[in-house]
Amino acid sequence: MTKKKSLSPRSRSIHGPSSTDAWEFSHHLVPPMTASTTFRLKSLKRGAQGFTSFANLKASDKKPIWVYDRLDEPTTLMLEEQIAAMEGGDKAVCFGSGMGAISALLLSLLEKDRKILAHRTLYGCTDSLIANWLPRFGITSKMLDFNSKDLETELKDPAVSVLYFETISNPMLELIDLERVVRLVKKENAKRKNPIRIVVDNTFATPWSLRPLDWGVDFVIQSLTKNISGFGTEMGGAIITRKEFEPILKVARKDFGAVIHPSSAWHILVFGVSTQSLRFEQQQRTSMKVAQYLESHPKVESVIYPGLKSHPQHKLARKLLRSPEGDFCPGTMISFRLKGSAEKCERFVDDLAENSYTVTLAVSLGLVKTLVEVPGFMTHSAVPEERRDASSIDPRLIRLSVGLENTKDLLSDLEQALKKI
Ligand SMILES: Cc1ncc(COP(=O)(O)O)c(C=O)c1O
């Protein structure tokens, strides 16, 4: 048998680990889906052990005692083992959605009078969680450009406990220099008793393109709903981190309750994880062609895609966005603006919605179907206008998530809609 360490994550995503405490591998080719919310306990002693060993670091090497789905359950555990391996972390804890994971993590790390620093451009609901909900618990925030000098100054505030950003920001596709941020935080942490934790949302990049834990961040978030699930049928979220943080995240999941349904965990594990690298690479090949096509089109004002030389951080993209096999991985997301008014942009998007076969007007991303949306009116509408302006999310910005369709068909649909404006 090939030594596990020499295997590409591509192979591991198909076969999984060769052993797990969650399942007996000798008989089935495909892992089982569990459908029991509660578990038979053969004695009171075992029941009591189940509760004391749950989220207990000292007991984490022992075989799990299944008690109740909201604590732990076998299919979710198998998914967690795979997601942790994909991101190169010790542990993953899965949730019912990406937002379930983000809210549980932030409420685990922050408390009254603590502060979160966040990059100025974030997914709309994350922005709303930080700006509208956390202040109710006495948690303050400051949003700024993490690539600016201001970060260094803001880190000096002793109230700061958490740094939060998206490795490729939604929808501006900016990259954050992970090496610089980790260096600055380490310098600050050397002077502190309670270290600042770095949390990144790696959903746009996916672990196939970027593994932030290797760069020294503390927590990685994935919305499994997107490219990892891939087919648009399941919702899920994950936090990937070091072993020492697993207990608090499991307790947060138990008490806040945002568990993933075992059926969703099974579908993501069996269909999503095993095909993610292949789907991502194919979608990315098409994305490059679509981005080049749009960039050369006379009716298009500007295109943002990390794979294009015109991307202001193309050099940084080439450094950060690498598959586990070493290839450049600029991703499957493109943002662009048409020349002319917002009204023209609306006509273009409506035309795609009505007449295109391969491009669907819908939110979400990373799926096998190509999706188009206008963040200023849809995914980022909850962000106040002045902050949308500061992030250049103007009403003409169009976001495209490229799917698995034939490139020619996709370009032809875009061409038809562009012709009409
Ligand atoms: C970057 C990013 N993070 C998190 C989320 C939230 O994920 P979910 O919809 O699974 O809650 C989204 C949703 O679009 C997203 O784009």
The ligand as an SDF file (V2000), in Angstrom:
LIG
                    3D

 16 16  0  0  0  0  0  0  0  0999 V2000
  -17.6310   33.9170    1.4290 C   0  0  0  0  0  0  0  0  0  0  0  0
  -18.8480   33.3340    2.0840 C   0  0  0  0  0  0  0  0  0  0  0  0
  -18.7720   32.8940    3.3470 N   0  0  0  0  0  0  0  0  0  0  0  0
  -19.8400   32.3740    3.9800 C   0  0  0  0  0  0  0  0  0  0  0  0
  -21.0510   32.2700    3.3680 C   0  0  0  0  0  0  0  0  0  0  0  0
  -22.2210   31.7040    4.1180 C   0  0  0  0  0  0  0  0  0  0  0  0
  -22.4200   30.3770    3.8030 O   0  0  0  0  0  0  0  0  0  0  0  0
  -23.8440   29.6420    3.9780 P   0  0  0  0  0  0  0  0  0  0  0  0
  -24.7370   30.1840    2.9260 O   0  0  0  0  0  0  0  0  0  0  0  0
  -23.4960   28.1980    3.8320 O   0  0  0  0  0  0  0  0  0  0  0  0
  -24.3280   29.9650    5.3400 O   0  0  0  0  0  0  0  0  0  0  0  0
  -21.1850   32.7060    2.0400 C   0  0  0  0  0  0  0  0  0  0  0  0
  -22.4810   32.6080    1.3540 C   0  0  0  0  0  0  0  0  0  0  0  0
  -22.6570   33.0270    0.2350 O   0  0  0  0  0  0  0  0  0  0  0  0
  -20.0610   33.2530    1.3820 C   0  0  0  0  0  0  0  0  0  0  0  0
  -20.1240   33.7290    0.1210 O   0  0  0  0  0  0  0  0  0  0  0  0
  1  2  1  0
  2  3  1  0
  2 15  2  0
  3  4  2  0
  4  5  1  0
  5  6  1  0
  5 12  2  0
  6  7  1  0
  7  8  1  0
  8  9  2  0
  8 10  1  0
  8 11  1  0
 12 13  1  0
 12 15  1  0
 13 14  2  0
 15 16  1  0
M  END
$$$$
